[in-house]
Amino acid sequence: MSFQERYEKHKNFIQERWLSFSVKVMLEKDPKNKISIIRAAQKQATKEIQDIEVQSTFIEFLNWEIEYLQGPLNQEDSASPTQAHQRNETLNTDESTQEGWYTGKTEPEKINWKGSQTQLAYLVQILLENGFIEHGDHWKMCAEHFLVKGKPINNKKLAAAIGNVAINKEGKPKKAEILESIVSDISNLEK
């Protein structure tokens, strides 16, 4: 059984158990102290949680939290003191808005694109053509900020999806005129 499946099975227990520790972690300023709090939670869990599956799932969940906190520490270790990285933490207990909450990563809520992946790729293309966004890591940025029909997207597949518009004899996805109209309206606002 995968971690995600085990997490879903024991989610209520894990969230309830994590809550008191998460408050302590959020109130602590020093990332090293935050990690110490989580390690203490792991030790406590090994003593108190009798069900081995629940115990291992909770400890794995805490490992995700530690890995998340160690990322900025690793960057700080390699940066000069004036380049220290700061991170704002938020607690979001609404599982519907934070897919991946169980991983311990706090992420901004993503935009759930209700159209097809090809339509999203087409919108990005016409935004590029009209100068509203710049060429570069735009596909990666879209993958980081959008879901398609509630599911995460891969930036490479999104970039490849633009090739799917050639299936249509006009070289446009379904409802392309709506997307073009939106971009046109935005262009008119600029004038």
C-alpha positions as CSV (number, residue, x, y, z in Angstrom):
1,M,0.0,0.0,0.0
2,S,1.4,3.4,-1.0
3,F,2.0,6.2,1.5
4,Q,-0.9,8.2,0.0
5,E,-3.3,5.2,0.5
6,R,-2.1,4.7,4.0
7,Y,-2.4,8.4,4.7
8,E,-6.0,8.5,3.4
9,K,-6.9,5.5,5.5
10,H,-5.5,7.1,8.7
11,K,-6.0,10.8,7.8
12,N,-8.2,11.8,10.7
13,F,-5.8,10.3,13.3
14,I,-2.7,11.8,11.6
15,Q,-4.3,15.3,11.3
16,E,-5.5,15.2,14.9
17,R,-2.2,14.0,16.2
18,W,-0.2,16.6,14.1
19,L,-2.4,19.5,15.1
20,S,-0.8,20.2,18.5
21,F,2.7,19.8,17.0
22,S,2.0,22.0,14.0
23,V,1.0,24.9,16.3
24,K,4.3,24.6,18.1
25,V,6.2,24.4,14.8
26,M,4.4,27.5,13.5
27,L,5.1,29.5,16.6
28,E,8.8,28.7,16.4
29,K,10.9,31.0,14.4
30,D,14.1,29.0,14.0
31,P,13.8,26.2,11.4
32,K,16.3,24.0,13.3
33,N,14.1,24.2,16.4
34,K,11.1,23.4,14.2
35,I,12.8,20.2,13.1
36,S,13.7,19.4,16.7
37,I,10.0,19.6,17.6
38,I,9.1,17.3,14.8
39,R,11.8,14.8,15.7
40,A,10.4,14.8,19.3
41,A,7.0,14.1,17.8
42,Q,8.5,11.1,16.0
43,K,10.0,9.7,19.1
44,Q,6.8,10.2,21.0
45,A,4.9,8.5,18.2
46,T,7.1,5.4,18.4
47,K,6.4,5.0,22.1
48,E,2.7,5.8,22.1
49,I,1.2,4.6,18.8
50,Q,0.7,0.8,19.0
51,D,-0.6,0.1,15.5
52,I,2.5,-0.3,13.3
53,E,0.8,0.9,10.1
54,V,-0.5,4.1,11.7
55,Q,2.8,4.7,13.4
56,S,4.8,4.3,10.3
57,T,2.4,6.5,8.3
58,F,2.6,9.2,10.9
59,I,6.4,9.1,11.1
60,E,6.6,9.2,7.3
61,F,4.3,12.2,7.3
62,L,6.6,13.9,9.8
63,N,9.6,13.0,7.6
64,W,7.9,15.0,4.8
65,E,7.6,18.0,7.2
66,I,11.3,17.7,8.1
67,E,12.3,17.5,4.4
68,Y,10.3,20.6,3.7
69,L,11.9,22.5,6.5
70,Q,15.4,21.4,5.6
71,G,15.1,22.8,2.0
72,P,15.5,26.4,3.1
73,L,18.2,25.4,5.6
74,N,20.3,23.8,2.9
75,Q,19.9,26.9,0.8
76,E,20.9,29.1,3.8
77,D,24.0,27.0,4.4
78,S,25.2,27.6,0.9
79,A,24.3,31.4,0.8
80,S,26.0,34.3,2.4
81,P,24.4,35.7,5.6
82,T,22.8,38.6,3.6
83,Q,21.0,36.2,1.3
84,A,19.3,34.2,4.0
85,H,16.0,32.8,2.8
86,Q,12.8,33.5,4.6
87,R,9.6,31.5,4.4
88,N,6.1,32.3,5.5
89,E,4.0,29.3,6.7
90,T,0.3,29.0,6.6
91,L,-1.9,26.3,8.1
92,N,-4.6,25.2,5.7
93,T,-6.8,22.5,7.0
94,D,-9.2,22.6,4.1
95,E,-8.1,19.5,2.3
96,S,-10.1,20.4,-0.8
97,T,-7.9,23.5,-1.4
98,Q,-4.6,21.9,-0.9
99,E,-4.1,18.7,-2.7
100,G,-0.9,17.2,-1.4
101,W,-1.6,18.5,2.1
102,Y,-0.4,15.1,3.5
103,T,3.0,15.7,2.0
104,G,3.6,18.5,4.5
105,K,4.2,21.1,1.9
106,T,2.4,24.3,2.2
107,E,1.5,25.4,-1.3
108,P,-0.7,28.2,-2.6
109,E,-4.1,27.2,-3.7
110,K,-4.0,26.3,-7.4
111,I,-6.4,27.5,-10.1
112,N,-8.7,24.7,-11.2
113,W,-9.0,25.0,-15.0
114,K,-12.3,23.5,-16.0
115,G,-11.5,23.3,-19.7
116,S,-9.1,20.9,-21.4
117,Q,-5.3,20.9,-21.0
118,T,-5.2,21.9,-24.7
119,Q,-7.4,24.9,-24.1
120,L,-5.2,26.0,-21.3
121,A,-2.1,25.6,-23.5
122,Y,-3.8,27.6,-26.2
123,L,-4.7,30.4,-23.7
124,V,-1.0,30.6,-22.7
125,Q,0.0,30.7,-26.4
126,I,-2.2,33.6,-27.2
127,L,-1.2,35.4,-24.0
128,L,2.4,35.0,-25.2
129,E,1.6,36.2,-28.7
130,N,-0.1,39.3,-27.2
131,G,2.8,40.1,-24.9
132,F,0.9,39.5,-21.6
133,I,3.4,37.0,-20.5
134,E,7.0,36.4,-21.5
135,H,8.6,33.4,-23.0
136,G,10.7,31.4,-20.6
137,D,9.5,29.0,-18.0
138,H,5.8,29.8,-18.7
139,W,4.8,26.1,-19.0
140,K,6.5,25.4,-15.7
141,M,4.7,28.4,-14.1
142,C,1.4,27.1,-15.5
143,A,2.0,23.6,-14.0
144,E,2.8,25.2,-10.7
145,H,-0.3,27.4,-10.6
146,F,-3.0,25.4,-12.4
147,L,-4.8,22.1,-12.1
148,V,-6.8,20.8,-15.0
149,K,-10.1,19.4,-14.0
150,G,-8.8,19.0,-10.4
151,K,-5.7,17.1,-11.4
152,P,-2.1,18.3,-11.4
153,I,-0.5,18.9,-14.8
154,N,3.0,18.2,-16.1
155,N,4.7,21.3,-17.7
156,K,6.1,19.1,-20.5
157,K,2.8,17.6,-21.3
158,L,1.2,21.1,-21.2
159,A,3.8,22.4,-23.7
160,A,3.1,19.3,-25.9
161,A,-0.6,19.9,-25.7
162,I,-0.3,22.9,-27.9
163,G,0.5,20.5,-30.7
164,N,-3.0,18.9,-30.2
165,V,-4.7,22.0,-31.5
166,A,-3.5,21.0,-35.0
167,I,-6.2,18.3,-34.8
168,N,-8.8,20.9,-35.5
169,K,-8.9,22.1,-39.1
170,E,-8.6,25.7,-37.9
171,G,-5.6,24.8,-35.7
172,K,-7.6,25.9,-32.6
173,P,-9.1,23.9,-29.7
174,K,-12.8,23.9,-29.0
175,K,-14.2,27.2,-27.7
176,A,-11.0,29.0,-28.8
177,E,-13.1,32.0,-29.7
178,I,-14.0,32.5,-26.1
179,L,-10.3,32.4,-25.0
180,E,-9.5,34.8,-27.9
181,S,-12.3,37.1,-26.8
182,I,-11.0,37.2,-23.2
183,V,-7.5,38.2,-24.4
184,S,-9.0,40.7,-26.8
185,D,-11.0,42.3,-23.9
186,I,-7.8,42.5,-21.8
187,S,-6.0,44.1,-24.8
188,N,-8.7,46.8,-25.0
189,L,-8.3,47.5,-21.3
190,E,-4.7,48.4,-21.8
191,K,-5.5,51.1,-24.4
